[in-house]
Amino acid sequence: MHIHHLNCGCMCPLGGALFDGFSRGLSACLVCHCLLVETEQGLVLIDTGFGQRDLEAPYSRLSPFFIQVNNIQFDRKYTALHQLEQLGFSANDVRHIVVTHLDFDHAGGLEDFPEATVHVMQAEIEATQSRRGFIASRRYRPNQWDEVKSWKYYSAGGEPWFGFEAVRNLEGLPPEILMIPLVGHTRGHAGIAIDTPEGWLLHAGDAYFYRHEMGSPQRRCTPGLRAYQWMMEVDRQARIYNQQRLHALSLDRSKDVRLFCSHDAVEFETFAKRSNN
């Protein structure tokens, strides 16, 4: 098993360091941290970021509200498809896609991989079918996945993972890949855990947004990302509870779990450099 870290989206909201904690100008830099996993069962994508069709027709595929708020940068180099082709693969080599959730910035590339089976929590697909309210009607974009031919839906159950509920034995996938329900940001949000020779890797999706929310005793988050998390949450109590549990896990060195979120550019650079060494 070999893991590639891909940045499948660039968003530059106004606010600079008030969002990302490091930019010196007016605009921040947020990424869409995805994974490409080479397995004996074929290629597996963890999230897809924005896709080729989002670039071709952004205002029909995405909400103008989120395009403007996030200042999305539409460039083919950020698509998973382009990055796979640069690695010598083709779209049909991707056999499975496991999504943390179906927000517009995580599921845009699903239709770029027509032979892939998409794995998602049952609660998440149900949430996309009742899109009531300003945010819900804009965050989920069914035209990003209405041509997907093969879906697999899951509910939590089985042996826990470090005290978290888990979905094991994902159909067609190696046993080293698990889904970890982390409800709060959306109703069917999940982290994706991968058992690697170097220890566990957890893609926490949007369960948190900023690197300093994890890994140190004192948690902190930038004002911009704190406000964005608040705007997008569907269950504050569950979101905060799961963040606290992830924080405790990040401090427990005996567990040997490396975790990252979807949008922190510093985290992405750290993991991408480590995987290339």
RALINUR-V648437 format. One record per residue. N is the residue number from 0. RES is the residue in three letters. D_LAST is the distance of its C-alpha to the last C-alpha in whole Angstrom. Layout:
BEGIN
n=<N	N>
res=<RES	RES>
d_last=<D_LAST	D_LAST>
END
This chain:
BEGIN
n=<0	1	2	3	4	5	6	7	8	9	10	11	12	13	14	15	16	17	18	19	20	21	22	23	24	25	26	27	28	29	30	31	32	33	34	35	36	37	38	39	40	41	42	43	44	45	46	47	48	49	50	51	52	53	54	55	56	57	58	59	60	61	62	63	64	65	66	67	68	69	70	71	72	73	74	75	76	77	78	79	80	81	82	83	84	85	86	87	88	89	90	91	92	93	94	95	96	97	98	99	100	101	102	103	104	105	106	107	108	109	110	111	112	113	114	115	116	117	118	119	120	121	122	123	124	125	126	127	128	129	130	131	132	133	134	135	136	137	138	139	140	141	142	143	144	145	146	147	148	149	150	151	152	153	154	155	156	157	158	159	160	161	162	163	164	165	166	167	168	169	170	171	172	173	174	175	176	177	178	179	180	181	182	183	184	185	186	187	188	189	190	191	192	193	194	195	196	197	198	199	200	201	202	203	204	205	206	207	208	209	210	211	212	213	214	215	216	217	218	219	220	221	222	223	224	225	226	227	228	229	230	231	232	233	234	235	236	237	238	239	240	241	242	243	244	245	246	247	248	249	250	251	252	253	254	255	256	257	258	259	260	261	262	263	264	265	266	267	268	269	270	271	272	273	274	275	276>
res=<MET	HIS	ILE	HIS	HIS	LEU	ASN	CYS	GLY	CYS	MET	CYS	PRO	LEU	GLY	GLY	ALA	LEU	PHE	ASP	GLY	PHE	SER	ARG	GLY	LEU	SER	ALA	CYS	LEU	VAL	CYS	HIS	CYS	LEU	LEU	VAL	GLU	THR	GLU	GLN	GLY	LEU	VAL	LEU	ILE	ASP	THR	GLY	PHE	GLY	GLN	ARG	ASP	LEU	GLU	ALA	PRO	TYR	SER	ARG	LEU	SER	PRO	PHE	PHE	ILE	GLN	VAL	ASN	ASN	ILE	GLN	PHE	ASP	ARG	LYS	TYR	THR	ALA	LEU	HIS	GLN	LEU	GLU	GLN	LEU	GLY	PHE	SER	ALA	ASN	ASP	VAL	ARG	HIS	ILE	VAL	VAL	THR	HIS	LEU	ASP	PHE	ASP	HIS	ALA	GLY	GLY	LEU	GLU	ASP	PHE	PRO	GLU	ALA	THR	VAL	HIS	VAL	MET	GLN	ALA	GLU	ILE	GLU	ALA	THR	GLN	SER	ARG	ARG	GLY	PHE	ILE	ALA	SER	ARG	ARG	TYR	ARG	PRO	ASN	GLN	TRP	ASP	GLU	VAL	LYS	SER	TRP	LYS	TYR	TYR	SER	ALA	GLY	GLY	GLU	PRO	TRP	PHE	GLY	PHE	GLU	ALA	VAL	ARG	ASN	LEU	GLU	GLY	LEU	PRO	PRO	GLU	ILE	LEU	MET	ILE	PRO	LEU	VAL	GLY	HIS	THR	ARG	GLY	HIS	ALA	GLY	ILE	ALA	ILE	ASP	THR	PRO	GLU	GLY	TRP	LEU	LEU	HIS	ALA	GLY	ASP	ALA	TYR	PHE	TYR	ARG	HIS	GLU	MET	GLY	SER	PRO	GLN	ARG	ARG	CYS	THR	PRO	GLY	LEU	ARG	ALA	TYR	GLN	TRP	MET	MET	GLU	VAL	ASP	ARG	GLN	ALA	ARG	ILE	TYR	ASN	GLN	GLN	ARG	LEU	HIS	ALA	LEU	SER	LEU	ASP	ARG	SER	LYS	ASP	VAL	ARG	LEU	PHE	CYS	SER	HIS	ASP	ALA	VAL	GLU	PHE	GLU	THR	PHE	ALA	LYS	ARG	SER	ASN	ASN>
d_last=<16	13	12	12	12	15	17	21	23	24	27	28	31	34	33	30	29	32	29	26	26	25	26	29	31	33	30	28	24	24	21	21	18	18	16	16	17	17	20	22	25	23	21	21	21	21	23	24	24	27	28	29	33	32	32	35	37	36	39	40	37	36	39	40	39	36	35	37	36	32	32	30	29	29	27	26	22	22	23	21	23	22	18	19	21	18	16	19	21	24	26	28	25	24	27	26	26	26	27	27	30	32	32	32	28	27	29	30	28	29	32	29	28	32	31	29	31	30	30	31	34	37	38	36	38	41	40	39	43	45	43	46	46	44	40	41	42	40	36	37	37	38	38	35	35	39	38	35	37	35	35	34	36	35	37	35	36	36	34	32	29	28	32	31	33	31	31	30	30	30	32	30	26	25	26	22	23	25	27	28	31	31	34	35	33	35	37	35	31	29	25	23	21	19	19	16	15	13	16	18	17	20	20	23	24	27	28	27	26	24	22	24	26	24	22	25	29	30	29	30	29	30	34	33	31	33	36	34	33	37	38	36	36	39	39	39	40	37	34	35	35	32	30	32	31	27	27	28	26	23	25	25	22	24	23	19	19	17	18	18	21	22	22	21	19	17	16	14	12	11	10	9	6	5	6	4	0>
END
